[in-house]
Structure formats: structure tokens, C-alpha cells
Amino acid sequence: MLYRLREKVDSQELQSGGEEVRFTVRIEEGERELFCCLYKNQDGRYSAFSPYLQLEPQKPAAPTRSIPSFPPPVLSVKPSTGVVKRGEMLSFSCSVPTLQSRSQSQSGHNKNPVTFLLMRAAEPAGVTSIILQPQASQASNPEPQSGFFNVGPVWGGEEGEYICLYQITRKRALVNSTVSNVVQITITDAMPVPTLVLQQQTDVWHLLCIGSPAYPGSVFSLYLADNELPIATHHATLIHHQANFPVPVQDTLVALYQCQYSVLLERKWIHSDRSLPLAVTRGSPPPSSPDLSGVDWPLVLGSFSAVVLFLCSVALVVVVAHRKVKAAAEEKKKRQEAQFWTQVHAKDHVVDLTLRRTSFTSQEWANEEATTETASRSPLWNSLSTFTTPIHPIH
């Protein structure tokens, strides 16, 4: 709803999906009008009034002087193709035509400061961002009619169309030149080059294209050398980074083949460079070239690593078991020694005191006398006794 002071002068229904409406009013010459507006939502609630807007009739425009148009600058970039890899630098040059410097010299404006602007338009939304020329580049620039810009290292967000313009100060006002030509910048990933080898599997020859392990699940393409379109494609699984192609039927005796893999990154397909050409002879294919012997080195290295790891594990188990067996043997030996010395110390305090009868027969008396004589000659000695006195029998 539109109000003139406090009087409602117009109202409109909001269209589906819209956020604003436009009103047309007529103002008499010499009058000044104040207008404001408000809106009502679907629940019937009114908003607050907007601030008043004062309208005045437009006066006839005074004749203006024509602003001289300056020729557009020329924008160039290094590398000249505009295609760079991630991590590289871009160098832009915005140059003013020679004719413009001459006209400025004739008009006496050659001493006015010149400012260069580099602008980029992003592809998705067309948003324009301005890149100012660094002060260091301005100071080191020997030609005042050129501007230099260094952008990078680039990581993907710098893609898009670039233009430049320059500004000249005329009567305390900045005057923009016409925009320059458009330079397109494309950023590619520095993906490793694939390897193409010829190998035999179950009496059938295949062309094996090996990509980078960092990009599993890629789309592999097989090309004839110097051909733009692939002759076969294969989508690898999510855990593999290689693809097998059967050897195509050849019209020539010798054919050169190349392969390439592509990855979808940030909704864009990134392509690797093609592999080195591989010559295949029609009929019985020869073995692969010596430098690409067809040996699956990743598989060989992986198997060797697995064997080394297994041997290290077995050696560790053997060392631990040997230490445990040695410790158990030492413990058993200590227990046996402790048991032996316990028995020895227990026998040290035992004394054999034998009581003999006092009545003997005549035969026994004779035998006893012989025994006594023998004992007197070699007294009894107990090696396990701590007593140093010989033991004599009691009669």
C-alpha cells in the first residue's frame, strides 16, 4: 500500500514468488510530495510504515559536455594459452595503445596518474571481482602506460573470464576507459601420466593402462596415436586405478596406442596427459618394451613387503618364546638348588645314637671285640654331621 502523507493512494497484490511491487505516481510541477508504504502479510498483520520519501519534479537537464572516450587497453596473460595447473602463477599485462599516449601528450594530460584495474567474472554467478595492481608493480614498471598483475598460486577459484581497464584523472574526476578484450583462464590438475603396457592373461593379450593410486575409480580411455576420439573406455571400480583393454583389431601391421584417465573433481572432469605411445604388431604381439617389461612392480613390491613383515613377525615370536623358555629354565634351576640346600641344612642336626644290648653271648662277644678293634683303628665319622668328635659305640 502506498500513502501520500496519510492518504492511501494505491495498493497492489504481491505476485507469487515476488518480493517487491512498483507504483507509478504523477507530481505537478512546483510541488513536493512525501510518500511512504507498508505491507500486510498472509496472517493479516501490518508492517510498520517505511520512511518518507520526498519527490520533486525533474528539472530540464543542462547540456553536458561529451566525455572523451579512451581506446580500450589490450589484456594479455602468461602462459598465453590461459591454461595453468594448480600451484602455478598467472601474469597479466594491461597495455594502453600507443595512440592513446600520443593523444595524451598532445592534450597535456600525460602527467596525470593512470590506475589499472583487473576484473574477473566468475562462471557460476557472473560476479565480478576487482584485482588492484600492486604498488610494487607500479613502482617497478618502466612503462607508465602498462599495468602488470601477478595472480597465484592458483588453486581452482581463479578460473573465469578476465578483463581490464584504466582510469585517468581529468579535472579531479576519474574517467574510465573502455574495457579490454576477454581472457579466459582454465585451471587443470597436475595428474601423473598413466602407463600403458602389453601383457598376456590366459593366452589372451591385453593392453593394461595404469593410472595414479591417488585417483581410484577413474574413467580410462584407449586411443590410437594422433586420434582425438577414444576407441574404448572403461570405468574402473572404486578400489582400482587401472583398466584392461583387449587388443583391438588392427588394419595396419604396427599400431601405436595411448591411454588416458579422467576424474570428476568439483563437478568438472579433469583429464590426465596421454601415456607414451606403445607399438603393437598385428598377429603375435611381441613382449612389452624393455623399459615397460610388463612386470607388475606394485604387486611385486607389495608381496615382498608382506613376506618381510611375516618374517619379522616370526622372528619376534621366536625371540619372545626363547626368552620365556630360558626364564622358566632358570627359575626351575633356582627351585632345585633351594630344595637341595634345604635338605642339606635339615640333615646337619641329625645325630645317630644307637643303643646296644649289654648282654652278649660268647660268640657275639668275640665279634664285638673285633668290631671294637676296627673302630679304634678307624673311628666312625659322619660326613654330614657338624660334630668333630668321633662317635664310639656304647658298651
Secondary structure, DSSP 4 states (H G I P E B T S, - for coil): -EEETTEEEE--PPPTT-----------TT--EEEEE--B-TTS-B-PPPPPEEE-PPPPPPP-PPPPPPPPPEEEEESTT-EEETT--EEEEEE--HHHHHHHHHHT-TTS-EEEEEEEE-TTT--EEEEEPPHHHHHH-S-TTEEEEEE-S--STT-EEEEEEEEEEETTEEEE------EEEEEE--PPPPEEEEEEETTEEEEEEE--TTSTTPEEEEEETT-SS-SEEEE--TT--EEEEEPPPPSSSEEEEEEEEEEEETTEEEEPPPPPPEEEESSSPPPPPGGG----HHHHHHHHHHHHHHHHHHHHHHHHHHHHHHHHHHHHHHHHHHHHHHHHHHHTT--------S---HHHHHHHHHHHHHHHHS-B--TT-S--SPB----
